[in-house]
Amino acid sequence: MNDYHIDTFSTSGDSIDDSESDGVIVVGAGLGGLAAAIRLQATGHDVTLIEARERVGGRAYQLQDAGFTFDMGPTLITAPHLLRDLWTLAGRNLDDDVDLVPLSPAYRIYFSDGRHFDYGMGAEQDEEEVAKFEPQDVQGLRDFLAVTEQIYERAFDDLAGKPFNKLSTFLGAIPQLARLRADRSVYNLVSRYFRDPNLRMVFSFHPLFIGGNPLRASAIYSMVPYLERQHGVHFAMGGMYSVVSAMEQLFRDLGGQVIVNSPVDEILVNKGRVAGVKTRNGGEHLAGTVVANSDVMRTQLELLPPRYQRRGMKRRLDGYRHSMSCFLLYLGVNRQYAQLKHHTIVMPPDYKKLLRQLFDEDGLPTDLAFYLHAPSKTDPSMAPEGCESLYVLVPVPHLGHGIDWQREAEPFRNRIIRTLEEKVGLDGLEASIVTEHRFTPRDFAYDLGSWLGSAFSVEPTLFQSAYFRQHNRSDEVDGLYFVGAGTHPGAGIPGVLLSAEVTSGMVNREHPPMGPSAPPRVSTQVEEEKSDLPHMETVWHS
Ligand SMILES: Cc1cc2nc3c(=O)[nH]c(=O)nc-3n(C[C@H](O)[C@H](O)[C@H](O)COP(=O)(O)OP(=O)(O)OC[C@H]3O[C@@H](n4cnc5c(N)ncnc54)[C@H](O)[C@@H]3O)c2cc1C
């Protein structure tokens, strides 16, 4: 049973005519799709956003049940200036629509010996925390932040916002990448500045937030602690979905159209040029430009007509390594846990072993790591009084690693609850659950159309980044573009907002808006079709 609260959006009543159109269709309304749609609509295109699910948001979905509100995917905002840029481009002010609050500490991080590190409380307090573990690492922290400041300035400002469709652009960036020692891993770089093994985890785990393995993600990704120091870690009051809703409203206010419950089954191509899309109910929406926010693998291997899947494309796509997946529990509990902060991370006893098991080995990991989100610590409206809305994320291998989730989900869930009770000290957790839902790697695959059920798309490694990542413009079909986690620069909210900037910039250069134009043409009437994709598994406690 699909038991979570749904506000079904109407289709903005698109009355469709038959005239030719220079309109843009964005397939998929994740944060990247929404941001691209806003940017393109704000710069003069007629944009129609077509989403498979009942609501927009993609991974940033929301679940409401029994008075509890859960963000289902992203929870932390690390580069709010990118959202501000989007609002500014649309002639509006983010603060009028979204209430962002900085968190301190940004995270509490527990280690298997029971100690914890409160991270992200400002320069002085961070140094005090480091000194508790290893006084000599205080200087290491200063040096680490100095070097990652340089990485941030080069990588975030110069590389991430640039299209990397041409080999020449990549070759031009090589001296820069060499200077940044992009060939080293994050863990390798961090280990040069910190002696203490716990501190090495604290300052190297961030690639996991975008599906990267700290042992092989390029040292470029070690800039995240610097980014967090500069811009803070924020929570959007009401949860991440308040950002999604505000983006949807912004897009509609600009005149954009949203169609939900309409999985796109085919990208229409005519003589090598994109012509529009066909949805599952047979509706054909014609458009001169299509921006795909759907999974990059599925878009090319399943939505494009086979004759446009040029030789070498499948081999290139098959060669990608994919990020790990996640097993998520959303627990409404009738008590509160003082040892949890808004964001709490629980490190595994053997970090490197877990990373190997997550990325390279088959089967379930033998030890677990957790990320716990307790937003009611900051926003009491997220749970009934005296209760906690608790989101438990456990990273697990993707579906290519031979785990039968239909069989394993229930015992794995029991193992998680037991571990949280026994090792993390969440006493009486099982008994205090009022409502419970879960999202497994199968749901990433079936509900979100994610290749191998990966949570963050293509794994961010040096040779799967920039030129080597899916280009923001198709090499096969003119007028087809990509936006979102699988394309440059990559996953995470900052990554997909930047990808929207890169992609919309390319569209504007290559297919500028042609003045007032008709909305995309459709051959059947307005759609509100029911997706037949399987729904997330849910479990009730009453
Ligand atoms: C559990 C989890 C926690 C995370 N936490 C954070 C965090 O705290 N901070 C952070 O910065 N990042 C976080 N991330 C990463 C971040 O959420 C994602 O990288 C980002 O939201 C992905 O956005 P996207 O634009 O690629 O689209 P997605 O969210 O992948 O959305 C794609 C959309 O396309 C739709 N679609 C797919 N196929 C079709 C089709 N054929 N027709 C029509 N529509 C289609 C889907 O239904 C979906 O709505 C997290 C990710 C996960 C999974």
The ligand as an SDF file (V2000), in Angstrom:
LIG
                    3D

 53 58  0  0  0  0  0  0  0  0999 V2000
   19.7180    9.3960    0.6570 C   0  0  0  0  0  0  0  0  0  0  0  0
   20.3970   10.5730    0.0390 C   0  0  0  0  0  0  0  0  0  0  0  0
   20.8600   11.6130    0.8300 C   0  0  0  0  0  0  0  0  0  0  0  0
   21.4900   12.7050    0.2530 C   0  0  0  0  0  0  0  0  0  0  0  0
   21.9040   13.7380    1.0510 N   0  0  0  0  0  0  0  0  0  0  0  0
   22.4010   14.8580    0.4810 C   0  0  0  0  0  0  0  0  0  0  0  0
   22.6280   16.0130    1.2660 C   0  0  0  0  0  0  0  0  0  0  0  0
   22.3540   16.0240    2.4720 O   0  0  0  0  0  0  0  0  0  0  0  0
   23.1340   17.1210    0.6570 N   0  0  0  0  0  0  0  0  0  0  0  0
   23.4160   17.1310   -0.6810 C   0  0  0  0  0  0  0  0  0  0  0  0
   23.9000   18.1530   -1.1830 O   0  0  0  0  0  0  0  0  0  0  0  0
   23.1760   16.0490   -1.4670 N   0  0  0  0  0  0  0  0  0  0  0  0
   22.6490   14.9320   -0.9180 C   0  0  0  0  0  0  0  0  0  0  0  0
   22.3280   13.8580   -1.6930 N   0  0  0  0  0  0  0  0  0  0  0  0
   22.5770   13.9190   -3.1370 C   0  0  0  0  0  0  0  0  0  0  0  0
   21.5090   14.7320   -3.8520 C   0  0  0  0  0  0  0  0  0  0  0  0
   20.2700   14.5220   -3.2280 O   0  0  0  0  0  0  0  0  0  0  0  0
   21.3730   14.2850   -5.2950 C   0  0  0  0  0  0  0  0  0  0  0  0
   22.6340   14.2370   -5.9210 O   0  0  0  0  0  0  0  0  0  0  0  0
   20.4570   15.2170   -6.0790 C   0  0  0  0  0  0  0  0  0  0  0  0
   19.2740   15.4960   -5.3720 O   0  0  0  0  0  0  0  0  0  0  0  0
   20.1390   14.5430   -7.3980 C   0  0  0  0  0  0  0  0  0  0  0  0
   19.4130   15.4470   -8.1820 O   0  0  0  0  0  0  0  0  0  0  0  0
   19.1770   15.1680   -9.7110 P   0  0  0  0  0  0  0  0  0  0  0  0
   18.9090   16.4800  -10.3600 O   0  0  0  0  0  0  0  0  0  0  0  0
   20.2810   14.3560  -10.2990 O   0  0  0  0  0  0  0  0  0  0  0  0
   17.8010   14.4050   -9.8230 O   0  0  0  0  0  0  0  0  0  0  0  0
   17.0970   13.1800   -9.0920 P   0  0  0  0  0  0  0  0  0  0  0  0
   16.8180   13.5340   -7.6990 O   0  0  0  0  0  0  0  0  0  0  0  0
   17.7820   11.9220   -9.4100 O   0  0  0  0  0  0  0  0  0  0  0  0
   15.7040   13.2390   -9.8620 O   0  0  0  0  0  0  0  0  0  0  0  0
   15.5280   12.7610  -11.1620 C   0  0  0  0  0  0  0  0  0  0  0  0
   14.0360   12.8580  -11.4680 C   0  0  0  0  0  0  0  0  0  0  0  0
   13.7990   12.3510  -12.7760 O   0  0  0  0  0  0  0  0  0  0  0  0
   12.5960   11.5920  -12.7510 C   0  0  0  0  0  0  0  0  0  0  0  0
   12.6360   10.6590  -13.8590 N   0  0  0  0  0  0  0  0  0  0  0  0
   13.4830    9.6150  -14.0220 C   0  0  0  0  0  0  0  0  0  0  0  0
   13.1950    8.9800  -15.1860 N   0  0  0  0  0  0  0  0  0  0  0  0
   12.1710    9.6670  -15.7590 C   0  0  0  0  0  0  0  0  0  0  0  0
   11.4450    9.4960  -16.9680 C   0  0  0  0  0  0  0  0  0  0  0  0
   11.7210    8.5140  -17.8270 N   0  0  0  0  0  0  0  0  0  0  0  0
   10.4360   10.3680  -17.2410 N   0  0  0  0  0  0  0  0  0  0  0  0
   10.1470   11.4020  -16.3870 C   0  0  0  0  0  0  0  0  0  0  0  0
   10.8090   11.5860  -15.2160 N   0  0  0  0  0  0  0  0  0  0  0  0
   11.8070   10.7440  -14.9170 C   0  0  0  0  0  0  0  0  0  0  0  0
   12.6370   10.9100  -11.3920 C   0  0  0  0  0  0  0  0  0  0  0  0
   11.3530   10.4580  -10.9930 O   0  0  0  0  0  0  0  0  0  0  0  0
   13.1830   12.0390  -10.5120 C   0  0  0  0  0  0  0  0  0  0  0  0
   12.1380   12.8430  -10.0260 O   0  0  0  0  0  0  0  0  0  0  0  0
   21.6800   12.7530   -1.1480 C   0  0  0  0  0  0  0  0  0  0  0  0
   21.2230   11.7070   -1.9490 C   0  0  0  0  0  0  0  0  0  0  0  0
   20.5850   10.6320   -1.3670 C   0  0  0  0  0  0  0  0  0  0  0  0
   20.0780    9.5350   -2.2430 C   0  0  0  0  0  0  0  0  0  0  0  0
  1  2  1  0
  2  3  1  0
  2 52  2  0
  3  4  2  0
  4  5  1  0
  4 50  1  0
  5  6  2  0
  6  7  1  0
  6 13  1  0
  7  8  2  0
  7  9  1  0
  9 10  1  0
 10 11  2  0
 10 12  1  0
 12 13  2  0
 13 14  1  0
 14 15  1  0
 14 50  1  0
 15 16  1  0
 16 17  1  0
 16 18  1  0
 18 19  1  0
 18 20  1  0
 20 21  1  0
 20 22  1  0
 22 23  1  0
 23 24  1  0
 24 25  2  0
 24 26  1  0
 24 27  1  0
 27 28  1  0
 28 29  2  0
 28 30  1  0
 28 31  1  0
 31 32  1  0
 32 33  1  0
 33 34  1  0
 33 48  1  0
 34 35  1  0
 35 36  1  0
 35 46  1  0
 36 37  1  0
 36 45  1  0
 37 38  2  0
 38 39  1  0
 39 40  1  0
 39 45  2  0
 40 41  1  0
 40 42  2  0
 42 43  1  0
 43 44  2  0
 44 45  1  0
 46 47  1  0
 46 48  1  0
 48 49  1  0
 50 51  2  0
 51 52  1  0
 52 53  1  0
M  END
$$$$
